[in-house]
Amino acid sequence: MRFAIALIAITNPAWAVCLPSEAAFMSCQIENSESVLRVCFTEHTAYYRFGALGQLPELELKESIETFDYTPWPGVGRAIWETVQFENNGYSYEVSAGFERMFDEEEYEDIPHRNFGGVRVTRGDEVITDLSCARETVDFTWDVALGEAKNNLGYVWDHLTREWNALPD
């Protein structure tokens, strides 16, 4: 029985954490749903996976890190957050993830589930769906790896214009 469970976890990307060659941006279970959301990346490719828990993804998108829309945390505010966006056949999938920071005399128990996230699907200006993650399931990996992947491909984030710019040759 243990072998069967391990085999399912290894062969099922929607249930497993990111693949061994990938880093995690975020993952969560959608609030009041059996669906899970994962965003993973390598140094050249970003992946969006969405589907029912324990099954193959209903939707899997991949995009080059070079053209991938990634907004790093601007460095201000109560929450640390970032967004990524995937495009597919006229639809945009904007995934956000973050966590609330503690200030002054706050204790962890004051806000037990500080992480948050979700996905907003749009087509043009029309919001198709806006799904929130169950806060207790959000795993947001906030680090510099995704920004470094963009930097390594010759792009730098401009905090004033809030866009990635190609470095001059």
PyMOL commands that set and color helices and strands:
alter all, ss='L'
color gray80, all
select helices_A, chain A and resi 2-11+108-110+135-137+145-152
alter helices_A, ss='H'
color red, helices_A
select strands_A, chain A and resi 23-29+35-41+45-52+59-64+69-71+79-88+91-100+115-123+126-132+139-140+155-158+163-166
alter strands_A, ss='S'
color yellow, strands_A
deselect
rebuild
show_as cartoon
